[in-house]
Amino acid sequence: MSEPTILLVEDDTAIGRSLLGALRAQGFDVQWAMTGRDALSLATKSAVRLVLLDLGLPDLDGVEVCRRLRAIHADLPVVMLTARRGEADAVVGLNAGADDYITKPFGLAELLARVRAHLRRTRDSGADRQVSVGDVDVDLDARRVRVGGTEVALRAKEFDLLAFLIAEAGTAVRRERIMTEVWDEHWFGSTKTLDMHMSSLRRKLGEDLAGSGVPSRIATLRGVGYRFELP
């Protein structure tokens, strides 16, 4: 049986053919779109489980495509492929709804490791469990979060991050372990993506990081990592 369907959005023919062949050689069913509009069309017609999205497309910008994908599939993992090395570009992509990004040129082993990690997270999310700490309720089966009884919309990776931290509530968790558990056991490079997702997660949980009186549910432990606070 073939592995899940991946939507590859890449307008460079050489790169697209290379990735198409490599992914299919690993058993994945791959749909290839060379424009943003074609990608959105395929996403509505196919049972796509993950999107590899080039940031620079000839019609719609990859960031806009990501926003529209999010409106169609709120929990669909999106990994951006970008030739831009600036941190600001990564922040824009993550804020648009991307779960991860990888900078060109990248190694095939790194790409496959991240693809499998994201697919594994979505596959393993079906455990029929609910976890509550204080006023935060996480339904792992439905992948829904409520804060004080009000549902909060999280991106797929934000949900994974919260679910992991709340399962370890009261315990200091090192940054390296978070990267291993939430992103991939073969994660590469810096942990800046963790900081970006953490900032967004805190904001969505209703925390005022400027310090207007709302207590932080997630404590930053300098030089160590993070801790989800027990009430």
ChimeraX commands (.cxc) that place a marker at each C-alpha (Angstrom):
marker #1 position 0.00,0.00,0.00 radius 0.5
marker #1 position 1.35,3.44,-0.92 radius 0.5
marker #1 position 2.14,6.06,1.69 radius 0.5
marker #1 position 0.06,9.26,2.08 radius 0.5
marker #1 position -0.45,11.77,-0.70 radius 0.5
marker #1 position 1.91,14.74,-0.74 radius 0.5
marker #1 position 1.13,17.90,-2.68 radius 0.5
marker #1 position 4.35,19.32,-4.13 radius 0.5
marker #1 position 4.08,22.98,-5.19 radius 0.5
marker #1 position 7.22,23.93,-7.11 radius 0.5
marker #1 position 7.54,25.94,-10.34 radius 0.5
marker #1 position 11.18,25.03,-11.03 radius 0.5
marker #1 position 11.00,22.06,-13.41 radius 0.5
marker #1 position 14.38,20.59,-12.46 radius 0.5
marker #1 position 13.74,20.79,-8.72 radius 0.5
marker #1 position 10.18,19.55,-9.16 radius 0.5
marker #1 position 11.20,16.49,-11.16 radius 0.5
marker #1 position 13.96,15.67,-8.70 radius 0.5
marker #1 position 11.66,15.88,-5.67 radius 0.5
marker #1 position 8.87,14.05,-7.47 radius 0.5
marker #1 position 11.17,11.13,-8.25 radius 0.5
marker #1 position 12.70,11.04,-4.78 radius 0.5
marker #1 position 9.36,11.12,-2.97 radius 0.5
marker #1 position 7.79,8.49,-5.22 radius 0.5
marker #1 position 10.86,6.28,-4.73 radius 0.5
marker #1 position 10.00,6.37,-1.00 radius 0.5
marker #1 position 6.50,5.13,-1.74 radius 0.5
marker #1 position 4.64,8.43,-1.51 radius 0.5
marker #1 position 1.78,9.32,-3.82 radius 0.5
marker #1 position 2.74,12.79,-5.10 radius 0.5
marker #1 position 0.63,15.43,-6.81 radius 0.5
marker #1 position 2.75,18.15,-8.46 radius 0.5
marker #1 position 1.49,21.69,-9.05 radius 0.5
marker #1 position 3.58,24.40,-10.68 radius 0.5
marker #1 position 1.31,27.33,-9.78 radius 0.5
marker #1 position -0.49,28.43,-6.66 radius 0.5
marker #1 position -3.92,28.20,-8.28 radius 0.5
marker #1 position -3.28,24.64,-9.46 radius 0.5
marker #1 position -2.15,23.76,-5.94 radius 0.5
marker #1 position -5.35,25.11,-4.40 radius 0.5
marker #1 position -7.41,23.19,-6.94 radius 0.5
marker #1 position -5.60,19.91,-6.21 radius 0.5
marker #1 position -5.91,20.49,-2.47 radius 0.5
marker #1 position -9.69,20.60,-2.76 radius 0.5
marker #1 position -9.92,17.51,-4.98 radius 0.5
marker #1 position -7.30,15.16,-3.51 radius 0.5
marker #1 position -6.87,13.50,-0.12 radius 0.5
marker #1 position -3.67,15.43,0.54 radius 0.5
marker #1 position -1.89,14.70,3.83 radius 0.5
marker #1 position 1.03,17.17,3.55 radius 0.5
marker #1 position 2.06,20.11,1.36 radius 0.5
marker #1 position 5.59,21.02,0.27 radius 0.5
marker #1 position 5.16,24.64,-0.79 radius 0.5
marker #1 position 7.67,26.75,-2.68 radius 0.5
marker #1 position 7.62,30.35,-1.49 radius 0.5
marker #1 position 8.29,31.87,-4.93 radius 0.5
marker #1 position 5.53,30.99,-7.43 radius 0.5
marker #1 position 4.70,32.61,-10.77 radius 0.5
marker #1 position 1.09,33.56,-9.97 radius 0.5
marker #1 position 0.22,33.63,-6.26 radius 0.5
marker #1 position 2.87,34.20,-3.63 radius 0.5
marker #1 position 3.54,31.09,-1.55 radius 0.5
marker #1 position 2.49,32.95,1.60 radius 0.5
marker #1 position -0.92,33.70,0.07 radius 0.5
marker #1 position -1.27,30.10,-1.07 radius 0.5
marker #1 position -0.53,28.99,2.48 radius 0.5
marker #1 position -3.21,31.29,3.89 radius 0.5
marker #1 position -5.78,29.91,1.44 radius 0.5
marker #1 position -4.76,26.32,2.16 radius 0.5
marker #1 position -5.32,27.02,5.85 radius 0.5
marker #1 position -8.88,28.15,5.06 radius 0.5
marker #1 position -9.49,24.83,3.27 radius 0.5
marker #1 position -7.65,22.46,5.63 radius 0.5
marker #1 position -6.94,23.91,9.07 radius 0.5
marker #1 position -4.79,20.97,10.23 radius 0.5
marker #1 position -2.98,20.12,6.98 radius 0.5
marker #1 position 0.81,20.20,7.57 radius 0.5
marker #1 position 2.51,22.77,5.31 radius 0.5
marker #1 position 6.30,22.81,4.89 radius 0.5
marker #1 position 7.62,25.82,3.01 radius 0.5
marker #1 position 10.54,25.50,0.62 radius 0.5
marker #1 position 12.38,28.80,0.34 radius 0.5
marker #1 position 15.54,30.14,-1.24 radius 0.5
marker #1 position 15.31,33.18,1.01 radius 0.5
marker #1 position 17.58,32.93,4.04 radius 0.5
marker #1 position 16.27,35.93,5.94 radius 0.5
marker #1 position 14.67,35.24,9.32 radius 0.5
marker #1 position 11.92,37.74,8.49 radius 0.5
marker #1 position 10.80,35.56,5.56 radius 0.5
marker #1 position 10.57,32.53,7.82 radius 0.5
marker #1 position 8.47,34.50,10.32 radius 0.5
marker #1 position 6.10,35.65,7.57 radius 0.5
marker #1 position 5.69,32.07,6.36 radius 0.5
marker #1 position 5.02,30.70,9.83 radius 0.5
marker #1 position 2.58,33.49,10.61 radius 0.5
marker #1 position 0.73,32.65,7.39 radius 0.5
marker #1 position 0.13,29.16,8.72 radius 0.5
marker #1 position 3.15,27.11,7.68 radius 0.5
marker #1 position 4.21,24.43,10.17 radius 0.5
marker #1 position 7.84,24.32,9.13 radius 0.5
marker #1 position 10.27,25.68,6.56 radius 0.5
marker #1 position 13.41,24.42,4.88 radius 0.5
marker #1 position 15.93,26.58,3.05 radius 0.5
marker #1 position 17.26,25.70,-0.40 radius 0.5
marker #1 position 19.58,24.04,-1.12 radius 0.5
marker #1 position 18.66,21.22,1.24 radius 0.5
marker #1 position 19.64,17.58,1.49 radius 0.5
marker #1 position 17.14,14.92,0.52 radius 0.5
marker #1 position 17.66,13.08,3.81 radius 0.5
marker #1 position 16.72,16.24,5.74 radius 0.5
marker #1 position 13.59,16.80,3.65 radius 0.5
marker #1 position 12.42,13.18,3.99 radius 0.5
marker #1 position 13.04,13.25,7.74 radius 0.5
marker #1 position 10.85,16.32,8.15 radius 0.5
marker #1 position 8.13,14.93,5.87 radius 0.5
marker #1 position 7.94,11.69,7.84 radius 0.5
marker #1 position 7.97,13.56,11.16 radius 0.5
marker #1 position 4.98,15.72,10.17 radius 0.5
marker #1 position 3.07,12.75,8.79 radius 0.5
marker #1 position 3.80,10.75,11.92 radius 0.5
marker #1 position 2.47,13.54,14.13 radius 0.5
marker #1 position -0.80,13.75,12.22 radius 0.5
marker #1 position -1.14,9.95,12.15 radius 0.5
marker #1 position -0.49,9.55,15.87 radius 0.5
marker #1 position -2.90,12.32,16.83 radius 0.5
marker #1 position -5.86,9.96,16.86 radius 0.5
marker #1 position -5.54,8.70,20.43 radius 0.5
marker #1 position -8.87,9.11,22.21 radius 0.5
marker #1 position -7.58,11.23,25.08 radius 0.5
marker #1 position -8.27,14.54,26.69 radius 0.5
marker #1 position -5.80,16.47,28.83 radius 0.5
marker #1 position -6.69,19.42,31.05 radius 0.5
marker #1 position -4.42,21.67,33.08 radius 0.5
marker #1 position -6.06,24.64,34.74 radius 0.5
marker #1 position -8.40,26.29,32.25 radius 0.5
marker #1 position -6.69,24.74,29.21 radius 0.5
marker #1 position -8.40,21.65,27.76 radius 0.5
marker #1 position -6.76,19.68,24.94 radius 0.5
marker #1 position -8.74,17.05,23.03 radius 0.5
marker #1 position -6.08,14.92,21.36 radius 0.5
marker #1 position -8.63,12.92,19.41 radius 0.5
marker #1 position -10.41,15.88,17.83 radius 0.5
marker #1 position -7.28,18.09,17.91 radius 0.5
marker #1 position -9.24,20.87,19.59 radius 0.5
marker #1 position -8.17,23.29,22.32 radius 0.5
marker #1 position -10.34,25.28,24.71 radius 0.5
marker #1 position -9.15,28.00,27.04 radius 0.5
marker #1 position -11.64,28.94,29.73 radius 0.5
marker #1 position -14.32,27.10,27.76 radius 0.5
marker #1 position -13.65,29.04,24.55 radius 0.5
marker #1 position -12.24,27.15,21.57 radius 0.5
marker #1 position -8.91,28.41,20.26 radius 0.5
marker #1 position -7.79,27.74,16.68 radius 0.5
marker #1 position -4.20,26.49,16.49 radius 0.5
marker #1 position -2.05,25.51,13.53 radius 0.5
marker #1 position -1.03,21.86,13.39 radius 0.5
marker #1 position 2.45,22.39,14.81 radius 0.5
marker #1 position 1.21,24.77,17.50 radius 0.5
marker #1 position -1.23,22.06,18.61 radius 0.5
marker #1 position 1.55,19.45,18.70 radius 0.5
marker #1 position 3.72,21.80,20.76 radius 0.5
marker #1 position 0.94,22.54,23.26 radius 0.5
marker #1 position -0.07,18.86,23.52 radius 0.5
marker #1 position 3.51,17.88,24.29 radius 0.5
marker #1 position 4.09,20.60,26.87 radius 0.5
marker #1 position 0.78,20.07,28.65 radius 0.5
marker #1 position 1.47,16.33,28.85 radius 0.5
marker #1 position 4.69,17.29,30.69 radius 0.5
marker #1 position 3.00,19.97,32.84 radius 0.5
marker #1 position 5.06,20.98,35.84 radius 0.5
marker #1 position 8.26,19.56,34.33 radius 0.5
marker #1 position 11.10,21.54,32.78 radius 0.5
marker #1 position 11.55,20.38,29.19 radius 0.5
marker #1 position 14.77,21.11,27.36 radius 0.5
marker #1 position 14.66,22.82,23.98 radius 0.5
marker #1 position 16.46,19.91,22.34 radius 0.5
marker #1 position 13.87,17.45,23.58 radius 0.5
marker #1 position 11.03,19.61,22.31 radius 0.5
marker #1 position 12.65,19.74,18.86 radius 0.5
marker #1 position 13.09,15.98,18.89 radius 0.5
marker #1 position 9.57,15.16,20.06 radius 0.5
marker #1 position 7.56,17.83,18.26 radius 0.5
marker #1 position 9.54,18.34,15.09 radius 0.5
marker #1 position 11.76,15.35,14.30 radius 0.5
marker #1 position 14.26,13.03,15.89 radius 0.5
marker #1 position 16.73,14.09,13.17 radius 0.5
marker #1 position 16.10,17.84,13.40 radius 0.5
marker #1 position 18.77,20.08,11.92 radius 0.5
marker #1 position 20.16,23.51,12.70 radius 0.5
marker #1 position 18.84,26.16,15.06 radius 0.5
marker #1 position 15.76,26.13,17.27 radius 0.5
marker #1 position 14.43,29.49,16.07 radius 0.5
marker #1 position 11.33,27.80,14.67 radius 0.5
marker #1 position 10.51,26.74,18.25 radius 0.5
marker #1 position 10.70,30.36,19.43 radius 0.5
marker #1 position 8.43,31.51,16.60 radius 0.5
marker #1 position 5.82,28.85,17.30 radius 0.5
marker #1 position 6.01,29.45,21.05 radius 0.5
marker #1 position 5.39,33.18,20.62 radius 0.5
marker #1 position 2.35,32.49,18.43 radius 0.5
marker #1 position 1.04,29.81,20.79 radius 0.5
marker #1 position 1.28,32.09,23.82 radius 0.5
marker #1 position -0.57,34.83,21.99 radius 0.5
marker #1 position -3.37,32.45,21.02 radius 0.5
marker #1 position -3.65,31.21,24.60 radius 0.5
marker #1 position -4.47,34.79,25.55 radius 0.5
marker #1 position -1.24,35.65,27.30 radius 0.5
marker #1 position -0.06,39.24,27.24 radius 0.5
marker #1 position 3.69,38.94,26.96 radius 0.5
marker #1 position 4.04,42.69,27.49 radius 0.5
marker #1 position 3.07,42.13,31.10 radius 0.5
marker #1 position -0.36,43.62,31.65 radius 0.5
marker #1 position -1.23,41.12,34.37 radius 0.5
marker #1 position -2.20,37.94,32.52 radius 0.5
marker #1 position -0.04,35.15,33.99 radius 0.5
marker #1 position 2.05,33.08,31.62 radius 0.5
marker #1 position 0.99,29.45,31.39 radius 0.5
marker #1 position 4.28,28.56,29.72 radius 0.5
marker #1 position 7.40,29.57,31.61 radius 0.5
marker #1 position 10.63,30.29,29.75 radius 0.5
marker #1 position 13.61,28.71,31.49 radius 0.5
marker #1 position 16.67,30.57,30.24 radius 0.5
marker #1 position 19.38,28.27,28.99 radius 0.5
marker #1 position 17.12,25.25,29.46 radius 0.5
marker #1 position 13.75,25.31,27.72 radius 0.5
marker #1 position 10.11,25.66,28.79 radius 0.5
marker #1 position 7.67,24.47,31.44 radius 0.5
marker #1 position 3.87,24.39,31.27 radius 0.5
marker #1 position 2.85,25.69,34.68 radius 0.5
marker #1 position 0.53,23.76,36.97 radius 0.5
marker #1 position -2.28,25.91,38.46 radius 0.5
marker link #1:1,2 radius 0.2
marker link #1:2,3 radius 0.2
marker link #1:3,4 radius 0.2
marker link #1:4,5 radius 0.2
marker link #1:5,6 radius 0.2
marker link #1:6,7 radius 0.2
marker link #1:7,8 radius 0.2
marker link #1:8,9 radius 0.2
marker link #1:9,10 radius 0.2
marker link #1:10,11 radius 0.2
marker link #1:11,12 radius 0.2
marker link #1:12,13 radius 0.2
marker link #1:13,14 radius 0.2
marker link #1:14,15 radius 0.2
marker link #1:15,16 radius 0.2
marker link #1:16,17 radius 0.2
marker link #1:17,18 radius 0.2
marker link #1:18,19 radius 0.2
marker link #1:19,20 radius 0.2
marker link #1:20,21 radius 0.2
marker link #1:21,22 radius 0.2
marker link #1:22,23 radius 0.2
marker link #1:23,24 radius 0.2
marker link #1:24,25 radius 0.2
marker link #1:25,26 radius 0.2
marker link #1:26,27 radius 0.2
marker link #1:27,28 radius 0.2
marker link #1:28,29 radius 0.2
marker link #1:29,30 radius 0.2
marker link #1:30,31 radius 0.2
marker link #1:31,32 radius 0.2
marker link #1:32,33 radius 0.2
marker link #1:33,34 radius 0.2
marker link #1:34,35 radius 0.2
marker link #1:35,36 radius 0.2
marker link #1:36,37 radius 0.2
marker link #1:37,38 radius 0.2
marker link #1:38,39 radius 0.2
marker link #1:39,40 radius 0.2
marker link #1:40,41 radius 0.2
marker link #1:41,42 radius 0.2
marker link #1:42,43 radius 0.2
marker link #1:43,44 radius 0.2
marker link #1:44,45 radius 0.2
marker link #1:45,46 radius 0.2
marker link #1:46,47 radius 0.2
marker link #1:47,48 radius 0.2
marker link #1:48,49 radius 0.2
marker link #1:49,50 radius 0.2
marker link #1:50,51 radius 0.2
marker link #1:51,52 radius 0.2
marker link #1:52,53 radius 0.2
marker link #1:53,54 radius 0.2
marker link #1:54,55 radius 0.2
marker link #1:55,56 radius 0.2
marker link #1:56,57 radius 0.2
marker link #1:57,58 radius 0.2
marker link #1:58,59 radius 0.2
marker link #1:59,60 radius 0.2
marker link #1:60,61 radius 0.2
marker link #1:61,62 radius 0.2
marker link #1:62,63 radius 0.2
marker link #1:63,64 radius 0.2
marker link #1:64,65 radius 0.2
marker link #1:65,66 radius 0.2
marker link #1:66,67 radius 0.2
marker link #1:67,68 radius 0.2
marker link #1:68,69 radius 0.2
marker link #1:69,70 radius 0.2
marker link #1:70,71 radius 0.2
marker link #1:71,72 radius 0.2
marker link #1:72,73 radius 0.2
marker link #1:73,74 radius 0.2
marker link #1:74,75 radius 0.2
marker link #1:75,76 radius 0.2
marker link #1:76,77 radius 0.2
marker link #1:77,78 radius 0.2
marker link #1:78,79 radius 0.2
marker link #1:79,80 radius 0.2
marker link #1:80,81 radius 0.2
marker link #1:81,82 radius 0.2
marker link #1:82,83 radius 0.2
marker link #1:83,84 radius 0.2
marker link #1:84,85 radius 0.2
marker link #1:85,86 radius 0.2
marker link #1:86,87 radius 0.2
marker link #1:87,88 radius 0.2
marker link #1:88,89 radius 0.2
marker link #1:89,90 radius 0.2
marker link #1:90,91 radius 0.2
marker link #1:91,92 radius 0.2
marker link #1:92,93 radius 0.2
marker link #1:93,94 radius 0.2
marker link #1:94,95 radius 0.2
marker link #1:95,96 radius 0.2
marker link #1:96,97 radius 0.2
marker link #1:97,98 radius 0.2
marker link #1:98,99 radius 0.2
marker link #1:99,100 radius 0.2
marker link #1:100,101 radius 0.2
marker link #1:101,102 radius 0.2
marker link #1:102,103 radius 0.2
marker link #1:103,104 radius 0.2
marker link #1:104,105 radius 0.2
marker link #1:105,106 radius 0.2
marker link #1:106,107 radius 0.2
marker link #1:107,108 radius 0.2
marker link #1:108,109 radius 0.2
marker link #1:109,110 radius 0.2
marker link #1:110,111 radius 0.2
marker link #1:111,112 radius 0.2
marker link #1:112,113 radius 0.2
marker link #1:113,114 radius 0.2
marker link #1:114,115 radius 0.2
marker link #1:115,116 radius 0.2
marker link #1:116,117 radius 0.2
marker link #1:117,118 radius 0.2
marker link #1:118,119 radius 0.2
marker link #1:119,120 radius 0.2
marker link #1:120,121 radius 0.2
marker link #1:121,122 radius 0.2
marker link #1:122,123 radius 0.2
marker link #1:123,124 radius 0.2
marker link #1:124,125 radius 0.2
marker link #1:125,126 radius 0.2
marker link #1:126,127 radius 0.2
marker link #1:127,128 radius 0.2
marker link #1:128,129 radius 0.2
marker link #1:129,130 radius 0.2
marker link #1:130,131 radius 0.2
marker link #1:131,132 radius 0.2
marker link #1:132,133 radius 0.2
marker link #1:133,134 radius 0.2
marker link #1:134,135 radius 0.2
marker link #1:135,136 radius 0.2
marker link #1:136,137 radius 0.2
marker link #1:137,138 radius 0.2
marker link #1:138,139 radius 0.2
marker link #1:139,140 radius 0.2
marker link #1:140,141 radius 0.2
marker link #1:141,142 radius 0.2
marker link #1:142,143 radius 0.2
marker link #1:143,144 radius 0.2
marker link #1:144,145 radius 0.2
marker link #1:145,146 radius 0.2
marker link #1:146,147 radius 0.2
marker link #1:147,148 radius 0.2
marker link #1:148,149 radius 0.2
marker link #1:149,150 radius 0.2
marker link #1:150,151 radius 0.2
marker link #1:151,152 radius 0.2
marker link #1:152,153 radius 0.2
marker link #1:153,154 radius 0.2
marker link #1:154,155 radius 0.2
marker link #1:155,156 radius 0.2
marker link #1:156,157 radius 0.2
marker link #1:157,158 radius 0.2
marker link #1:158,159 radius 0.2
marker link #1:159,160 radius 0.2
marker link #1:160,161 radius 0.2
marker link #1:161,162 radius 0.2
marker link #1:162,163 radius 0.2
marker link #1:163,164 radius 0.2
marker link #1:164,165 radius 0.2
marker link #1:165,166 radius 0.2
marker link #1:166,167 radius 0.2
marker link #1:167,168 radius 0.2
marker link #1:168,169 radius 0.2
marker link #1:169,170 radius 0.2
marker link #1:170,171 radius 0.2
marker link #1:171,172 radius 0.2
marker link #1:172,173 radius 0.2
marker link #1:173,174 radius 0.2
marker link #1:174,175 radius 0.2
marker link #1:175,176 radius 0.2
marker link #1:176,177 radius 0.2
marker link #1:177,178 radius 0.2
marker link #1:178,179 radius 0.2
marker link #1:179,180 radius 0.2
marker link #1:180,181 radius 0.2
marker link #1:181,182 radius 0.2
marker link #1:182,183 radius 0.2
marker link #1:183,184 radius 0.2
marker link #1:184,185 radius 0.2
marker link #1:185,186 radius 0.2
marker link #1:186,187 radius 0.2
marker link #1:187,188 radius 0.2
marker link #1:188,189 radius 0.2
marker link #1:189,190 radius 0.2
marker link #1:190,191 radius 0.2
marker link #1:191,192 radius 0.2
marker link #1:192,193 radius 0.2
marker link #1:193,194 radius 0.2
marker link #1:194,195 radius 0.2
marker link #1:195,196 radius 0.2
marker link #1:196,197 radius 0.2
marker link #1:197,198 radius 0.2
marker link #1:198,199 radius 0.2
marker link #1:199,200 radius 0.2
marker link #1:200,201 radius 0.2
marker link #1:201,202 radius 0.2
marker link #1:202,203 radius 0.2
marker link #1:203,204 radius 0.2
marker link #1:204,205 radius 0.2
marker link #1:205,206 radius 0.2
marker link #1:206,207 radius 0.2
marker link #1:207,208 radius 0.2
marker link #1:208,209 radius 0.2
marker link #1:209,210 radius 0.2
marker link #1:210,211 radius 0.2
marker link #1:211,212 radius 0.2
marker link #1:212,213 radius 0.2
marker link #1:213,214 radius 0.2
marker link #1:214,215 radius 0.2
marker link #1:215,216 radius 0.2
marker link #1:216,217 radius 0.2
marker link #1:217,218 radius 0.2
marker link #1:218,219 radius 0.2
marker link #1:219,220 radius 0.2
marker link #1:220,221 radius 0.2
marker link #1:221,222 radius 0.2
marker link #1:222,223 radius 0.2
marker link #1:223,224 radius 0.2
marker link #1:224,225 radius 0.2
marker link #1:225,226 radius 0.2
marker link #1:226,227 radius 0.2
marker link #1:227,228 radius 0.2
marker link #1:228,229 radius 0.2
marker link #1:229,230 radius 0.2
marker link #1:230,231 radius 0.2
view
